[in-house]
Amino acid sequence: MTIPDLSLLAATSWQDYELLDSGAGMKLERFGAYRLIRPEAEAVWQRALPENEWRAADALYKPAPEENGGHWEFRKKMPDQWKLSYGQLAFWVKTSSSRHLGVFPEQSCQWDWAEKVIHLSGGKPRVLVLFGYTGIASLSAAAAGAQVTHLDASRKVVTWARENQTLSRLDSLPIRWILDDALKFVQREQRRGSCYDALILDPPKFGRGPKGEIWDFYKLLPDLLAACRAILSPDPLFVQLTAYAVKASAATMYNAILEMTARFKGITQAGEIGLLERSAKRFLSTAIFARWCRADIHQEMG
């Protein structure tokens, strides 16, 4: 029996984003020129910065179940959306009815890893991005040389993703934008005989497809991974799986990806991804991940 070696990965290459502080169930963040406070269940410790630093925030997201999630309380005048950058990528962030702004900064370590794998492959791999949200992972992969198929079930965020492509001046890149239910699309791709060299999956705990299809992480992830296994090319490059707000461990994700890629020669890794505070240098875990990479590429990555 092999016990997986679990890793903690932190996003450390940002200029436009900082986790300034966290504690007492909240986090204080800088998105470009604006400071925002959002709920964070993982922040069970005391805050490191003085209270006046928190009071100086531009906006606070206040959870309220009776309001279907909550609302933003603005302390200063802010635009409806503003531009952030990460490397060569540019994208819009917005304070909508959700606490989410259109980017998960901790995911940058996943973008960087996939980009490096694609570069080292020396080719133009076909990459399928499922639950692609506002398209930053898709843009990163395409900029690295991949032919990308990006899928999400929300018309709003697919439109947002295409706006990010234009904002990044990457309109010429080969990205196919798909509005569909993830499982149904993958099953159709299998019937068509379509194959992909790499997969990026970021499934939510719960969601709905464009025709009301219900996504439940625990019930449908095994079916989705089995369907995805069937559309992998004979010599795939990588598989990347990330999950938020689920009652599963990184070891669970490791086992799922290990099973999915069993017939291929490669290396499976798993762990948690998160952010490092500027204040107390604490690691704030925000998600769990598992990923597999072809053996020769993994060796090159060191």
Secondary structure, 3 states (H helix, E strand, C coil): CCCCCEEEEEECCCCCEEEEEEECCEEEEEECCEEEEEECCCCCCCCCCCHHHHHCCCEEEEEEHHHCEEEEEECCCCCCEEEEEECCEEEEEECCCCCCCCCCHHHHHHHHHHHHHHHHHCCCCEEEEECCCCCHHHHHHHHCCCEEEEEECCHHHHHHHHHHHHHCCCCCCCEEEEECCHHHHHHHHHHHCCCECEEEECCCCEEECCCCCEEEHHHHHHHHHHHHHHCECCCCCEEEEEECCCCCCHHHHHHHHHHHCCCCCEEEEEEEEEEEECCCCCEEEEEEEEEEEEHHHHHHHC
